[in-house]
Amino acid sequence: MNRVGEVAVVRYDVRHTYKGGPTVAYTVACGHGGTCNDVANEFRKEHPTLSPAPAVQCGDVSNVLINPQVMR
């Protein structure tokens, strides 16, 4: 999945949950940075009032998210 235009939805377990907070998180893994920007822009168009806006995953997230499962 290292090509422009390719994405995969990845489900993670949250390593340290907090008092009833979320136990899972979903990310979109992109084959190219421009593709991630396109996904983020389209998400914002569809959900303009969602606050806080979802974070962009860059780099290693193993300190907070574990057990990745590609959902596609």
Secondary structure as GFF3:
##gff-version 3
##sequence-region A 1 72
A	DSSP	beta_strand	7	14	.	.	.	ID=ss1
A	DSSP	beta_strand	24	30	.	.	.	ID=ss2
A	DSSP	alpha_helix	33	46	.	.	.	ID=ss3
A	DSSP	beta_strand	65	70	.	.	.	ID=ss4
###
